[in-house]
C-alpha cells in the first residue's frame, strides 16, 4: 500500500459570531501585541484588566472543508506580553456549549474534541516556528516547525495553559515563556503568528489569517504579530537530572535471578546564543519508551524501526537528509542519519555474548547544537559516544564508538530557495575481537538544493552524496558481500576484491514537482546509487547498485460535493535498474482516498508490477539474478468517524505473483474505544496467510566448491494482537498499557536450486536440489514473541516527571510448524519464562 498522498493533517481554529459572520477581509493578516503592566493569572478567564484593553483579533475564516467561507461561530483572540512571557487569550463562541466534549488524553495526543492552537514564528523567517494547542479539557500538544511544512511532534516546551467552558462557549489562556522561543537580539520584534480553531462536531477548521490549503507551505502563510519591544533574548540553562532504579531479570546457569540496579544521569539545554541551543544528555535511560513491534524478517534487508527516544526525536528534522526519496517511494526510512544506530544492540552478540552481556549499547553521553541564524542559516550538529561492551572471556561484542552528524541549510528568497550540506562520521575503537567484523571508520558527505518558483507551486530538488568506509580486509570483504552490495554475484559486473581496505560510493538525485494549486499536483524524479555506496554505520540504506525513474500525479478535490467531503486520487509509475542497466522493476499503481459525507474514510488502490522482463538480483542472497514474474497487489481500507465512542478500522492487502504459485493476504481489523472521558482503548488484530513459492532457503557449497542457490515453497501463517489501554486522571497524570502477543509459523517444501535463473519459462529457472538430506527434511519454524509496557507518567510540575514502568518480554522458537492451533501457540508462549523489568525514573526541571 502506498502512503496517503496529499493529506495535510493539521489542527484548527475558528471565527465567527454566535451566528454566521460576514466574510473576513483577506488582507487582515497583521495584529498588535500589548505590553502588560501586570501579568494575567493563567486560569482560563478573561477577568484580568490586561485582556479588556488588548486589541482583539476577530477576522477568522473557515479553511476546511470550504476555504474562505464565513465562520460558523465567532472567535476572538488577544495577545499581550511582558519581559518574560507571551500571553494569548482566545474566546471560542459556541451557542451550544453543552455539546463541547471535554475528553482527557495524555500530552501530545489529540482526542476527538474541539481545539485551539496558536502558532508562533519567533524568528519571523517564514520557515520555522512553534505550535501550542489545547482542547477544552486542558490536554496540551506542541510542535516545532521546520522547513516550512514539517512538524516535530517530539518537541516539548515548558508552557502553561488553562481552559474553561462557560455559557458563551469555551476559552483558552496561554502563557509561553520567551525562554522557549528563539529570536534575534533586537530592540523590537515582529513574530509570525496565527490562531487556529477546530469545531469537531462539524468537522470545521477556522484560522486567522486564512490558511490556503492549495498553497504550498505552512509557516510561510502565517500573519504578523507586531509591537513586541524591550524583551531580552535569554541565554537560559535548563537541567533535568534524573535517577533510575531498575529491577531486572538476569539469566544464570541455574535459571534466572533478580538484579537491582541504580543509575543517574541528566538532560540539559543551554541557549548558547539567542539563535543556537545546545541539548545534551549524560548516561541516558529510555526505559519508559514503548517497545518495538514484534516482527519476523525472512527477507534480505534489515528491518527499519521507528525512533522513539525523546532526545533523538526532538529536532531530528534539522538532521534529516533522505536518500532513495520521492513521493512514490516515500521518504520515511532510508536516510543518512538513522539515530537507532546509536545505542544499538551489540553487533557481535552472536559471536561472543553470554547470559550477562548487555542487550543494548550504553550511551555515555550525547549532545546536539541546533538553531537558525538571522541570515537564514539552519544548523544541526550531533555527537554521541557509546561505551565498549564485552561478552565471555572479556571479548568485545561492541567497541567504544563515536558518532557525529553535521547538517546545515541556507535559505534565500524568503525561504523559497535553499542550499544544504551534511557530513556524518563514525569512528570505532576496534580490537582483536572486532577488527575482522566491523568497519573502523565511515564518512559520508553530501549537498542538496531546493528551489520554489511560480508562487511556490513548483519545486525543484537535487542532491549528491558520497561515502567512504575503511577497515581491515576481512571487514571490507564482508561489506562487499552483504545484502546492501552483493559484489560476489556470479552474473554481475561488480568486482569483488578481498584485498580492499576501503570502499567508496556516491548517489545523485533530482526531483521536479508541482505541490500547489487547486486540483493537479505531480512529481517526477530520477535517482542513482553507485555499487560501493555504504551509509549503514550511521544511516539506513537497503541497497546500493540501483537507479530509478518515478512519476507521481494526484488529483485533489478538496471542496465538498454531494457524495464526498474530499477526494484524492493519485497515479504512479516507476522503473528500477541496476547501475549497469539490469531491469529490476517496471510497475504502475493507482490509489483513491475519499472522506464521505458521514466523515468515514474509504481507501483503495492496487499495483501491477514486474511488467515486462525484470530480474531480482537480491533473491538468491549473492547468487545470480532471478527472472521475475508479474504480480498484482490490490489493497483497501475503511476508517470510521473518529468523533464517535467506537471507531472501527479495517485494512486488507492481497498479492498474487509467480504465475499464481505465490499469494498472500493480510487482514488488519481494529477498533478504538472511548469508554469515558478518562478511559480509552484500542484493539487490533493482524492476520496473514503467505504462500511464497520462491522463498530463499539457503546457499550450500558442496565438496567440489560449487555453490547451490536453493529456494523452497513456504506456507506461512501469522497472527498478532495489539492492545492498548489508556487512563488519564488529568492532563498531567496518565497510565498507558501496551501489549502484543505475536506468532508466526511456516512450513517449507519443494526445495529447488537455480538451474537457468534467467529462463523465460518459470519452470525452467529451477531444478530439484540433489542433496536429499536437505530436500527431504526442509523443516520450518514456529516463532513466538510477547512484548508489553505499562507506564505511569506524572508531570508533577511543568518539565518535571516521574515514571513508573513495567516491561515484560517473552520469546520462544521451535524449528517446525507444529500441530498446535494458534490458541495453543499463545498458551505455549505464556508458559515461557518472562523477562520482567521494573523501573522508577524521576526527573526534575531546573531553569536558570
C-alpha positions in Angstrom: 0.0 0.0 0.0 1.4 3.4 -0.9 1.2 6.2 1.6 -1.7 8.6 1.7 -0.6 11.4 -0.6 -1.8 14.9 -0.3 -3.5 14.7 3.1 -2.2 17.5 5.2 -3.5 16.8 8.7 -3.4 19.9 10.9 -5.3 21.1 14.0 -7.6 24.0 13.8 -9.1 27.2 15.0 -12.2 29.3 14.1 -14.0 32.5 13.9 -17.5 33.9 13.5 -20.2 35.3 15.7 -22.6 33.3 17.6 -24.4 33.3 14.3 -22.6 33.1 11.0 -20.4 36.1 10.3 -19.6 38.1 7.1 -16.5 37.1 5.2 -13.3 38.5 6.7 -11.0 40.8 4.8 -8.4 38.6 3.3 -5.8 41.4 3.8 -6.3 41.3 7.6 -3.0 39.5 8.3 -1.4 41.8 11.0 -2.2 42.1 14.7 -0.6 44.0 17.5 0.5 42.8 20.9 0.1 45.0 24.0 2.5 45.4 26.9 1.2 44.0 30.1 1.8 46.1 33.2 0.6 43.3 35.4 0.6 39.8 34.0 -2.7 37.9 33.8 -3.5 35.0 36.1 -3.5 31.8 34.0 -6.9 30.5 34.9 -8.8 30.5 31.6 -10.8 33.6 32.4 -10.8 37.0 30.8 -11.3 39.0 34.0 -7.8 40.4 34.1 -7.6 44.1 33.2 -5.0 43.4 30.5 -7.5 41.5 28.4 -10.0 44.3 28.4 -7.5 46.7 26.8 -5.7 44.3 24.4 -6.5 44.6 20.7 -8.9 41.8 19.6 -8.3 39.6 16.6 -11.7 38.7 15.0 -11.2 38.3 11.3 -11.4 34.5 11.3 -12.4 32.4 8.3 -13.1 28.7 7.6 -10.4 27.0 5.6 -11.6 23.4 5.9 -13.8 22.0 4.4 -14.6 25.2 2.4 -11.8 27.7 2.1 -12.8 31.3 2.6 -16.3 30.5 3.9 -17.6 32.7 6.8 -17.0 31.0 10.1 -19.9 29.2 11.7 -19.2 30.8 15.2 -17.2 33.8 16.3 -13.7 33.6 17.7 -11.7 36.4 19.4 -8.0 36.3 20.3 -5.9 38.8 22.2 -2.2 39.0 22.7 -0.1 40.7 25.4 3.4 40.2 26.7 5.8 41.3 29.4 9.6 40.9 29.8 9.4 37.2 30.2 6.3 35.8 28.6 3.9 35.9 25.7 0.2 35.7 26.7 -2.7 34.8 24.4 -6.4 34.6 25.4 -8.8 33.0 23.0 -12.6 33.1 23.3 -14.3 30.4 21.2 -18.0 31.3 21.0 -20.4 28.4 20.8 -24.2 28.7 21.2 -24.4 25.1 22.5 -21.6 24.8 25.0 -23.1 21.6 26.4 -22.1 19.8 23.2 -18.4 20.7 23.7 -16.7 17.5 24.7 -14.1 17.6 27.5 -12.1 14.4 26.8 -8.8 13.7 28.6 -5.7 12.2 27.0 -2.0 12.2 27.7 0.1 15.1 26.5 0.6 15.3 22.7 -2.3 13.0 21.9 -5.3 14.6 20.3 -8.7 13.3 21.4 -11.7 13.9 19.1 -12.6 17.3 20.6 -12.5 20.9 19.7 -9.1 22.5 19.8 -7.5 25.9 19.9 -3.9 26.5 18.7 -1.5 29.3 18.4 1.4 29.3 16.0 4.5 31.5 16.6 7.3 32.0 14.1 9.6 33.9 16.5 12.5 34.1 14.0 10.0 35.5 11.5 11.8 33.6 8.8 8.7 32.0 7.3 10.4 28.6 7.6 10.2 27.7 11.3 8.1 28.1 14.3 6.3 26.6 17.3 2.7 25.3 17.8 0.9 25.3 21.1 -2.5 23.6 21.2 -5.1 22.7 23.8 -8.5 21.1 24.0 -11.4 22.0 26.3 -10.2 19.6 29.0 -6.7 21.2 29.1 -4.8 18.5 27.1 -1.7 20.1 25.7 0.0 19.5 22.4 3.1 21.2 21.0 5.2 21.0 17.9 8.3 22.6 16.4 8.0 23.6 12.7 10.9 23.3 10.3 11.4 23.5 6.5 8.1 25.5 6.3 5.8 22.4 6.3 7.3 19.8 8.6 6.3 19.3 12.2 8.4 17.8 15.0 5.9 16.4 17.5 8.6 15.3 19.8 9.4 18.8 20.8 8.0 19.5 24.3 8.2 23.1 25.5 7.6 24.2 29.1 4.5 26.4 29.0 1.1 26.9 30.7 -2.5 27.0 29.6 -5.8 26.9 31.3 -9.3 26.4 29.8 -12.9 27.0 30.8 -16.3 26.1 29.3 -19.0 28.6 30.1 -22.3 29.8 28.8 -20.7 31.6 25.8 -18.6 28.6 24.6 -15.0 27.9 25.8 -11.8 29.8 26.4 -8.0 29.1 26.5 -5.4 31.3 28.2 -1.8 30.6 27.2 1.5 31.6 28.8 4.5 30.9 26.7 7.9 31.9 28.2 10.2 33.7 25.8 12.8 31.2 27.0 11.0 28.5 25.0 11.3 30.6 21.8 14.2 31.6 19.5 14.5 35.1 18.2 17.1 37.6 17.4 18.5 40.0 20.0 16.9 43.3 18.8 15.0 46.2 20.5 11.7 45.3 18.7 10.3 42.2 17.2 7.7 41.1 14.7 6.7 37.4 15.0 4.9 35.3 12.6 1.6 34.4 14.2 -1.6 32.6 13.6 -4.6 31.2 15.6 -6.5 28.1 14.5 -9.7 26.5 15.9 -11.4 23.2 15.4 -15.1 22.7 15.8 -15.0 19.0 16.0 -18.7 18.1 15.8 -19.0 19.9 12.5 -15.5 18.9 11.3 -14.7 22.5 10.5 -11.4 24.4 10.7 -11.1 28.1 11.0 -8.0 30.3 11.2 -6.6 33.8 11.4 -5.2 34.7 8.9 -6.9 32.5 6.4 -4.8 29.3 5.7 -4.8 28.3 2.0 -4.7 24.5 1.6 -3.9 24.7 -2.1 -0.9 26.9 -1.5 2.4 25.1 -0.6 3.9 26.0 2.8 2.7 26.3 6.3 4.9 28.7 8.3 5.2 30.9 5.2 1.4 31.6 5.5 1.4 33.0 9.0 0.3 36.5 9.7 2.4 39.1 11.7 2.3 40.0 15.3 3.9 43.4 15.9 4.6 45.7 18.8 6.8 43.4 20.8 9.5 45.7 22.3 12.1 45.6 25.0 12.4 41.9 25.6 15.7 40.2 26.2 16.9 37.1 24.4 17.9 35.0 27.3 20.8 32.5 27.3 18.9 30.2 29.5 20.1 27.0 31.1 17.7 24.1 31.8 18.8 21.0 33.6 16.7 17.9 34.2 18.7 15.4 36.4 17.2 12.0 36.9 17.6 8.9 39.0 16.6 5.5 37.7 16.2 2.4 39.8 15.6 -0.9 37.9 14.8 -4.4 38.9 15.7 -6.8 36.1 15.6 -10.5 35.3 19.0 -11.9 34.7 19.6 -15.4 33.2 22.1 -17.6 35.1 23.5 -21.1 34.7 20.8 -22.4 37.1 17.8 -20.4 35.8 17.0 -16.7 36.5 17.8 -14.2 39.2 16.7 -10.7 40.0 19.2 -7.8 39.9 18.6 -4.4 41.4 20.4 -1.6 39.5 20.5 2.2 40.1 21.8 4.8 37.7 21.7 8.5 37.4 22.0 11.0 34.6 20.9 14.3 33.3 19.5 16.2 30.3 20.4 19.8 29.8 19.5 22.6 27.4 21.6 25.8 27.1 21.0 28.8 25.0 24.5 29.3 23.5 23.2 32.4 21.7 19.8 33.9 21.1 19.6 31.6 18.0 21.5 28.4 18.9 20.6 25.9 21.6 22.8 23.1 23.0 20.9 20.0 24.1 22.8 17.2 25.9 22.3 14.0 27.8 24.6 12.1 30.1 24.1 8.4 30.8 20.5 8.5 29.4 18.0 5.8 30.2 15.0 5.4 27.9 13.2 2.7 29.9 9.9 4.5 29.6 9.8 4.2 25.8 7.4 1.8 24.3 8.9 -1.5 22.9 9.3 -2.1 19.2 6.6 -4.2 17.5 7.2 -7.9 17.0 8.4 -8.9 13.6 9.9 -12.0 11.8 12.1 -10.9 9.0 12.7 -13.5 6.2 13.9 -11.0 3.6 17.3 -9.9 2.5 17.2 -6.4 4.1 17.3 -5.1 7.6 14.0 -4.2 9.4 13.6 -0.5 10.0 12.3 0.5 13.4 11.0 4.0 14.2 12.9 6.1 16.7 11.0 6.6 19.9 13.6 8.0 22.3 12.8 11.7 23.0 16.4 13.0 22.9 16.9 11.7 19.4 13.4 12.6 18.1 13.4 16.2 19.1 15.0 18.4 16.5 15.6 15.4 14.2 14.1 17.4 11.3 17.2 19.6 11.2 19.4 16.5 10.7 17.4 14.7 8.0 18.9 14.0 4.7 16.8 11.3 3.0 18.1 9.1 0.2 16.1 7.0 -2.2 13.3 9.5 -1.6 10.4 10.6 -3.7 6.6 10.7 -3.4 6.2 7.3 -4.9 8.7 5.5 -2.8 8.1 7.6 0.4 10.9 9.1 2.5 10.4 7.5 5.8 13.3 5.2 6.4 16.4 5.5 4.1 18.4 8.4 5.4 21.9 9.5 6.1 21.1 9.7 9.8 19.3 6.8 11.4 19.5 7.5 15.2 18.7 3.9 16.1 22.4 3.1 15.3 23.3 5.0 18.5 22.7 2.7 21.4 22.1 -0.3 19.1 22.2 -3.9 20.2 25.8 -5.1 20.3 26.7 -6.2 16.8 28.8 -9.2 17.8 26.5 -10.7 20.4 26.0 -13.7 18.3 29.7 -14.5 18.5 30.8 -13.7 22.0 27.9 -12.8 24.2 27.0 -14.7 27.3 24.0 -14.6 29.6 25.2 -11.5 31.4 26.0 -9.4 28.3 24.3 -6.2 27.6 21.4 -6.2 25.1 21.9 -2.5 24.1 25.0 -0.3 23.8 25.3 2.2 26.6 25.3 5.8 25.6 27.9 7.6 27.7 26.8 11.0 26.5 25.3 12.8 23.6 24.9 16.5 22.6 23.3 18.4 19.8 23.5 22.0 18.7 20.5 23.3 16.8 19.2 26.7 15.7 18.7 29.2 13.0 20.7 32.4 12.4 19.2 35.7 11.3 21.0 35.1 7.9 18.7 32.2 7.2 21.3 29.5 8.1 19.8 26.5 9.9 22.3 24.3 11.8 22.1 20.9 13.4 25.1 19.2 15.0 25.0 16.0 17.0 27.8 14.0 18.7 27.4 10.8 20.7 29.7 8.4 22.4 28.9 4.8 23.3 30.9 2.5 25.5 32.6 -0.8 24.9 30.7 -3.9 25.9 32.1 -7.4 26.4 30.9 -11.0 26.4 32.5 -14.2 27.6 36.3 -14.0 28.3 36.2 -10.2 28.1 35.8 -10.4 24.3 34.3 -7.3 22.8 30.8 -7.5 21.4 30.6 -3.8 20.7 33.5 -1.4 20.6 33.6 2.1 22.0 32.3 4.3 19.2 31.9 8.0 18.4 29.1 9.2 16.1 28.9 12.7 14.6 26.4 14.4 12.3 26.6 18.0 10.9 23.8 19.4 8.8 23.4 23.0 7.6 20.9 24.7 5.2 21.0 28.2 4.0 17.8 29.9 2.8 17.4 32.5 0.2 14.5 34.4 -1.3 12.5 34.3 1.9 12.9 30.5 2.1 11.9 29.8 -1.5 15.4 28.7 -2.3 17.8 26.7 -0.1 21.2 25.1 -0.2 22.3 22.5 2.3 25.2 20.3 3.2 25.6 17.3 5.5 28.5 15.3 6.9 28.4 12.2 9.1 31.3 10.3 10.7 31.6 7.1 12.7 34.9 6.1 14.5 35.3 2.8 16.3 38.0 1.7 18.8 38.5 -1.8 17.4 40.5 -4.6 19.0 41.4 -8.2 18.1 37.8 -9.4 18.6 36.1 -6.8 16.4 38.7 -5.9 13.8 37.7 -8.5 11.2 33.9 -7.9 11.6 33.3 -4.2 11.9 34.4 -1.2 9.9 36.9 1.1 11.7 35.5 4.4 10.3 32.8 5.7 8.0 32.5 9.1 6.5 29.6 10.4 4.4 29.2 13.9 2.9 26.5 15.5 0.7 24.8 18.6 -0.6 21.3 19.4 -1.7 19.4 22.3 -3.2 15.7 23.1 -3.5 14.1 25.9 -5.4 10.4 27.0 -5.4 9.0 29.2 -8.1 5.7 30.5 -9.6 4.3 31.5 -6.2 5.7 28.4 -4.6 3.6 26.0 -6.6 6.6 24.3 -8.3 9.7 22.9 -6.7 13.0 21.5 -7.9 15.2 19.4 -5.7 18.6 17.9 -6.3 21.2 16.2 -4.2 24.6 14.5 -4.4 26.3 12.5 -1.6 29.4 10.4 -1.3 30.6 7.7 1.2 33.9 6.1 2.3 34.2 3.3 4.7 37.5 1.8 5.9 38.6 -1.3 7.9 40.5 -4.5 7.7 40.5 -6.6 4.6 38.1 -9.0 6.3 35.7 -6.3 7.3 35.6 -4.6 3.9 35.2 -8.0 2.2 32.2 -8.7 4.4 30.8 -5.3 3.4 31.1 -6.2 -0.3 29.3 -9.4 0.4 26.4 -8.1 2.5 22.9 -7.6 1.1 23.4 -3.9 0.5 26.0 -4.7 -2.1 26.4 -8.4 -3.2 29.6 -7.7 -5.1 30.1 -11.5 -5.3 27.1 -12.1 -7.7 28.4 -14.6 -10.3 26.5 -13.0 -13.1 27.1 -9.4 -12.1 29.5 -6.8 -13.4 30.8 -5.9 -10.0 34.4 -6.9 -9.0 34.7 -8.4 -5.6 38.2 -7.6 -4.2 39.3 -9.4 -1.0 42.3 -7.1 -0.6 40.4 -3.8 -0.3 40.6 -1.9 3.0 38.2 0.9 1.8 35.0 1.2 -0.2 33.6 4.3 -1.8 30.4 5.2 -3.5 28.1 8.1 -4.4 24.4 9.0 -5.1 22.7 11.5 -7.3 19.0 12.6 -7.3 16.8 15.2 -9.0 13.1 15.8 -8.4 10.7 18.2 -10.0 7.1 18.7 -8.9 4.1 20.8 -8.6 2.9 21.0 -5.0 0.4 23.9 -5.1 -2.8 24.6 -6.9 -6.4 23.6 -6.6 -6.5 20.2 -8.3 -3.4 18.8 -10.0 -0.1 18.0 -8.3 2.8 15.9 -9.6 6.4 14.9 -9.1 8.9 13.2 -11.4 12.3 12.1 -10.2 15.5 10.2 -11.1 18.0 8.8 -8.6 21.1 6.7 -8.8 23.1 4.8 -6.1 26.5 3.5 -7.1 27.5 -0.1 -6.1 30.1 0.9 -3.4 27.8 3.4 -1.6 27.6 2.5 2.1 26.0 4.6 4.9 24.7 1.9 7.3 27.2 2.8 10.1 25.1 5.8 11.0 22.4 5.9 8.2 19.9 3.4 6.9 20.1 2.1 3.3 18.6 -1.1 1.9 20.6 -1.5 -1.3 23.2 0.1 -3.4 23.8 -0.5 -7.2 20.4 0.9 -8.1 18.8 3.6 -10.2 15.2 4.6 -10.5 12.9 6.8 -12.5 9.5 7.5 -11.0 6.5 9.8 -11.5 3.5 10.6 -9.3 0.4 12.6 -10.2 -2.5 13.4 -8.0 -6.0 14.9 -8.4 -7.2 16.6 -5.2 -10.8 17.6 -4.8 -11.0 19.5 -1.6 -14.4 21.1 -1.8 -17.4 19.0 -0.6 -19.7 17.6 -3.2 -23.0 15.7 -2.9 -21.1 12.4 -2.5 -17.9 13.2 -0.5 -16.2 15.8 1.7 -12.9 15.4 -0.2 -11.3 13.0 -2.6 -7.7 12.3 -3.5 -6.7 10.1 -6.5 -3.1 9.5 -7.4 -1.3 7.6 -10.2 2.2 6.3 -10.0 4.8 4.6 -12.2 8.3 3.6 -11.5 11.2 1.8 -13.2 14.2 0.4 -11.4 17.5 -0.9 -12.8 21.0 -1.8 -11.5 23.6 0.8 -12.4 24.7 -1.3 -15.3 21.1 -1.5 -16.7 19.7 -4.8 -15.5 15.9 -4.2 -15.2 14.6 -4.7 -11.6 11.1 -3.4 -11.7 8.5 -1.8 -14.1 5.3 -1.0 -12.2 2.2 1.1 -12.3 -0.1 2.0 -9.4 -3.2 4.0 -8.5 -4.8 4.9 -5.1 -8.0 6.6 -4.1 -8.7 8.2 -0.7 -12.1 9.8 0.0 -13.8 11.2 3.0 -17.6 10.5 2.8 -20.3 12.9 3.9 -20.6 11.0 7.2 -16.8 11.5 7.8 -15.8 7.9 7.2 -12.8 7.3 5.0 -12.6 4.8 2.2 -9.2 3.9 0.7 -8.4 1.6 -2.2 -5.7 1.0 -4.7 -3.5 -1.5 -6.4 -0.2 -2.2 -8.2 0.7 -4.1 -11.3 4.4 -4.9 -11.0 7.3 -6.7 -12.7 5.8 -5.7 -16.1 8.0 -6.9 -19.0 11.3 -8.6 -18.4 12.7 -7.9 -14.9 15.0 -9.6 -12.5 15.7 -9.9 -8.8 19.4 -9.6 -8.0 18.9 -9.9 -4.3 16.6 -13.0 -4.1 19.5 -15.6 -4.2 21.4 -13.7 -1.5 24.6 -13.1 -3.5 23.7 -15.6 -6.3 22.7 -14.9 -9.9 19.8 -12.7 -10.8 16.4 -14.5 -11.0 13.9 -13.5 -13.6 10.6 -12.3 -12.1 7.0 -13.0 -13.0 4.5 -10.2 -13.0 2.3 -9.6 -9.9 -0.9 -7.8 -8.9 -1.3 -6.3 -5.4 -4.7 -4.6 -4.7 -5.5 -3.2 -1.2 -8.3 -1.4 0.5 -9.3 0.1 3.8 -12.1 1.7 5.8 -11.8 4.2 8.7 -14.6 5.2 10.9 -15.6 8.7 12.1 -13.1 9.5 14.9 -15.7 11.6 16.8 -17.7 8.5 17.9 -17.1 6.4 21.0 -16.5 3.3 18.8 -14.3 3.8 15.7 -13.7 0.8 13.5 -10.8 0.3 11.0 -10.3 -2.4 8.5 -7.4 -2.9 6.1 -6.8 -5.7 3.5 -3.8 -6.3 1.3 -3.6 -9.0 -1.3 -0.7 -10.2 -3.5 -0.5 -12.7 -6.3 2.6 -13.5 -8.3 4.9 -16.2 -9.6 2.3 -17.0 -12.2 -0.2 -17.9 -9.5 2.2 -20.0 -7.4 2.7 -17.3 -4.8 0.0 -15.3 -3.0 -0.6 -13.6 0.3 -3.5 -11.9 2.1 -3.3 -9.7 5.1 -6.3 -8.6 7.2 -6.0 -5.9 9.9 -9.2 -5.1 11.7 -9.0 -2.9 14.7 -11.3 -0.7 16.8 -10.7 2.4 19.0 -12.9 2.6 22.1 -13.8 5.6 24.3 -15.3 4.2 27.4 -15.4 7.5 29.2 -13.7 10.9 29.2 -10.8 9.2 31.0 -10.6 5.7 29.7 -9.7 4.8 26.1 -8.6 1.6 24.5 -7.7 0.1 21.1 -7.6 -3.5 20.0 -6.2 -4.6 16.7 -5.6 -8.0 15.1 -3.2 -8.7 12.2 -3.9 -11.9 10.3 -1.8 -13.0 7.4 -1.6 -16.1 5.2 1.5 -16.2 2.9 2.3 -18.7 0.2 5.7 -18.0 -1.3 6.9 -20.4 -4.0 10.3 -18.6 -4.3 11.3 -18.2 -0.7 15.1 -18.3 -0.4 16.1 -21.4 1.5 19.9 -21.3 1.7 23.1 -21.2 -0.2 25.1 -24.5 0.1 28.6 -25.3 -1.0 29.3 -28.9 -1.9 32.6 -30.9 -1.9 33.6 -29.6 -5.3 33.3 -26.0 -4.1 30.2 -25.5 -6.2 27.5 -23.2 -4.6 23.9 -24.3 -4.9 21.3 -21.4 -4.5 18.2 -23.0 -3.1 14.6 -21.9 -2.9 11.5 -23.5 -1.3 7.8 -23.3 -1.2 6.8 -21.7 2.1 3.4 -21.8 3.7 3.3 -19.2 6.5 0.7 -18.1 8.9 1.0 -15.1 11.2 -1.3 -13.9 13.9 -0.7 -11.0 16.3 -2.9 -8.9 18.7 -2.1 -5.3 19.6 -3.9 -4.0 22.7 -3.7 -0.5 24.3 -5.4 0.8 27.3 -5.1 4.4 28.5 -6.3 6.0 31.7 -6.0 9.8 32.1 -6.6 11.0 35.6 -5.6 14.5 34.5 -3.6 16.0 31.6 -0.5 15.5 33.8 -1.2 12.1 35.2 -1.7 9.1 32.8 -1.3 5.4 32.6 -0.7 3.6 29.3 -0.6 -0.1 28.8 0.6 -1.7 25.5 0.7 -5.5 24.9 1.4 -7.5 21.7 1.5 -11.3 21.5 2.8 -12.5 18.1 3.0 -15.9 16.5 4.4 -16.7 13.0 4.9 -20.2 11.8 5.9 -21.7 8.5 6.4 -24.9 6.7 9.0 -25.4 3.9 8.6 -27.9 1.0 9.7 -28.5 -2.6 13.3 -27.4 -2.2 14.8 -26.5 -5.5 18.0 -24.9 -6.8 18.6 -22.4 -9.5 19.1 -24.0 -12.9 18.7 -21.3 -15.6 17.6 -18.3 -13.5 17.0 -16.1 -16.5 14.9 -18.6 -18.4 11.7 -17.2 -20.0 9.6 -20.1 -18.6 9.1 -20.2 -14.8 9.7 -24.0 -14.6 13.0 -23.8 -16.4 14.5 -21.5 -13.8 14.8 -24.2 -11.2 15.7 -27.9 -10.8 15.4 -30.3 -7.9 18.1 -30.0 -5.3 20.0 -33.3 -5.2 21.1 -33.2 -1.6 18.3 -35.3 -0.1 19.5 -34.7 3.4 18.2 -31.1 2.9 15.4 -31.6 0.3 13.7 -34.5 2.2 13.8 -32.6 5.6 13.1 -28.9 4.8 11.6 -28.2 8.2 10.0 -25.0 9.2 9.7 -22.6 12.1 7.3 -21.5 14.9 8.3 -18.1 16.3 6.5 -16.7 19.3 7.0 -13.3 21.0 5.3 -11.2 23.6 6.1 -7.6 24.4 4.4 -5.2 26.8 4.8 -1.9 28.5 2.9 -0.4 31.4 3.9 3.3 32.0 2.6 5.6 34.7 3.6 9.2 33.9 3.1 12.1 36.3 4.3 15.6 35.3 4.2 16.9 38.8 5.3 20.4 37.6 6.0 21.7 34.1 9.0 19.9 32.7 9.4 17.6 35.8 8.2 14.0 35.5 8.0 10.7 37.4 7.7 7.4 35.5 6.8 4.0 36.9 7.4 1.4 34.3 6.9 -2.4 34.0 8.1 -4.1 30.8 7.7 -7.7 30.0 9.1 -9.8 27.2 8.7 -13.5 26.3 10.1 -15.3 23.4 10.1 -18.9 22.1 11.3 -20.6 18.9 10.7 -24.1 17.6 12.2 -25.5 14.3 8.9 -26.7 12.9 5.4 -25.6 12.1 4.0 -27.8 14.7 0.5 -29.2 15.1 -0.9 -26.7 17.7 -3.6 -24.2 16.9 -2.8 -20.5 17.3 -4.6 -20.5 20.6 -2.4 -23.3 21.9 0.7 -21.5 20.5 -0.3 -18.4 22.5 -0.7 -20.5 25.6 2.7 -22.0 25.0 4.2 -18.5 24.6 2.9 -17.5 28.0 4.4 -20.6 29.5 7.9 -19.4 28.5 9.9 -17.5 31.1 9.1 -13.8 31.3 11.8 -11.2 31.2 10.4 -8.6 33.6 11.9 -5.1 34.2 10.5 -2.7 36.9 11.7 0.8 36.7 11.3 4.1 38.5 12.6 7.2 36.9 12.4 10.7 38.5 13.5 13.8 36.6 13.2 17.4 37.8 13.4 20.5 35.6 15.5 23.5 36.7 15.6 26.7 34.8 18.2 29.5 35.3 
